[in-house]
Amino acid sequence: MQRSNSGDVRYDDPWYDALASGWGESTGPTEAVPPARRADGADVYLEVQRGAAFQEVRSRYRRFVVPAVAAFLTWYVAYVVTATTAPGLMARPVAGAVNLGMLAGLGQFLTTFLLTWAYVRHARLRRDRAALELRWDAQELARGRGGAA
């Protein structure tokens, strides 16, 4: 982040998207970034995206998320279908006023929390460090090409 001659803030971060932010931005005239500089940032992004490290991070993400989403959606649809097609089964008492449907419904909440915990743990142990290293490498690449000072 640098100050221009007019006092406005100019962002040199190649990952900063001025069009998407809009909150807290100055409304005065700003210095335009030359088109060649934008192309370098795009080139860096494409180079990083094609790299083996990026593909490994994406692969780790997909290997966890796809089976987890499939399992959770299957469990959720099974709960809804069973509740609508077999109300007698769901009304079967388990302990006192607690029936099978109540336990399955509470199980939905429990599995949501467990899945969230598992996702956060997986991200922390298997992806966060690699993604952070990838980001630093990409920023160094951009600096080397004159993309960000």
C-alpha positions in Angstrom: 0.0 0.0 0.0 1.5 3.4 -1.0 0.3 6.9 -0.8 0.1 8.8 -4.1 0.9 12.5 -4.5 -2.7 13.4 -4.0 -2.8 11.6 -0.6 -5.0 8.7 -1.8 -4.1 5.2 -1.0 -3.0 3.0 -4.0 -2.9 -0.8 -3.6 0.0 -2.7 -5.3 -1.2 -6.1 -4.1 -1.8 -8.3 -7.1 -4.6 -10.1 -5.3 -6.5 -6.9 -4.3 -9.6 -6.4 -6.3 -10.6 -2.8 -6.2 -14.0 -3.5 -7.9 -15.0 -6.1 -5.3 -14.0 -4.1 -2.2 -15.7 -0.7 -2.4 -16.0 -0.3 1.4 -13.9 2.3 3.0 -12.3 3.3 -0.3 -11.5 6.9 -1.0 -13.8 8.5 -3.6 -11.2 10.9 -5.0 -9.1 10.3 -8.1 -6.6 7.5 -7.8 -3.6 6.6 -9.8 -4.3 4.1 -12.5 -2.2 0.9 -12.6 -0.6 0.4 -16.0 -2.2 -2.4 -18.0 1.2 -4.2 -18.3 1.3 -4.5 -14.5 -2.1 -6.1 -14.5 -1.0 -8.6 -17.1 2.0 -9.6 -14.9 -0.4 -10.2 -12.0 -2.6 -12.4 -14.2 0.4 -14.2 -15.6 1.7 -14.9 -12.0 -1.8 -16.2 -11.0 -2.0 -18.5 -14.1 1.6 -19.7 -13.5 0.8 -20.5 -9.8 -2.5 -22.2 -10.8 -0.7 -24.5 -13.2 2.0 -25.4 -10.7 2.2 -28.7 -8.9 1.9 -27.1 -5.4 -1.5 -25.4 -6.3 -2.8 -28.6 -7.8 -1.8 -30.5 -4.6 -3.7 -28.0 -2.4 -6.8 -28.3 -4.6 -6.5 -32.0 -4.7 -6.3 -32.2 -0.9 -9.4 -30.0 -0.6 -11.4 -32.1 -3.1 -10.4 -35.4 -1.5 -12.0 -34.2 1.8 -14.9 -32.1 0.6 -16.4 -34.3 -2.0 -16.9 -37.4 0.1 -17.9 -35.3 3.2 -20.6 -33.5 1.2 -21.8 -36.7 -0.4 -22.0 -38.5 3.0 -23.7 -35.5 4.8 -26.3 -35.0 2.0 -27.1 -38.7 1.9 -27.6 -38.7 5.7 -29.8 -35.6 5.5 -31.9 -36.9 2.6 -32.3 -40.2 4.4 -33.5 -38.4 7.5 -36.1 -36.3 5.6 -37.3 -39.3 3.5 -37.6 -41.6 6.5 -39.5 -38.9 8.4 -42.0 -38.4 5.6 -42.4 -42.0 4.4 -42.1 -43.9 7.7 -43.6 -41.8 10.5 -44.3 -44.9 12.5 -40.6 -45.8 12.6 -39.7 -42.2 13.6 -42.3 -42.2 16.3 -41.0 -45.3 17.9 -40.1 -44.5 21.6 -36.5 -44.9 22.7 -36.6 -43.5 26.3 -39.6 -41.9 27.8 -40.9 -39.1 25.6 -37.8 -39.3 23.3 -38.4 -41.1 20.1 -36.3 -42.2 17.2 -37.1 -39.1 15.1 -35.9 -36.8 17.9 -32.7 -38.7 18.2 -32.2 -38.6 14.4 -32.9 -34.9 14.3 -30.4 -34.2 17.1 -28.0 -36.4 15.2 -28.3 -34.0 12.3 -27.0 -31.2 14.6 -24.3 -33.4 16.0 -23.0 -34.5 12.6 -23.0 -30.8 11.4 -20.7 -29.9 14.3 -18.6 -32.9 13.8 -18.2 -32.2 10.1 -17.3 -28.6 10.8 -14.7 -29.7 13.3 -13.3 -32.3 10.9 -13.1 -29.8 8.1 -11.3 -27.2 10.2 -8.9 -29.9 11.5 -8.2 -31.2 7.9 -7.6 -27.6 6.7 -5.3 -26.8 9.5 -3.2 -30.0 9.2 -3.2 -30.7 5.5 -3.8 -27.4 3.6 -3.2 -24.2 5.5 0.5 -24.3 5.6 0.9 -25.4 2.0 -1.6 -22.7 0.9 0.2 -20.0 2.9 3.6 -21.0 1.4 1.9 -21.0 -2.1 0.6 -17.4 -1.4 4.0 -16.2 -0.3 5.7 -17.8 -3.3 3.1 -16.1 -5.6 3.7 -12.7 -4.0 7.5 -13.1 -4.4 6.9 -14.0 -8.0 4.8 -10.9 -8.5 7.4 -8.7 -6.8 10.1 -10.2 -9.0 8.1 -9.2 -12.1 7.4 -5.7 -10.8 3.8 -6.5 -10.0 3.9 -5.4 -6.3 6.5 -3.2 -4.6 
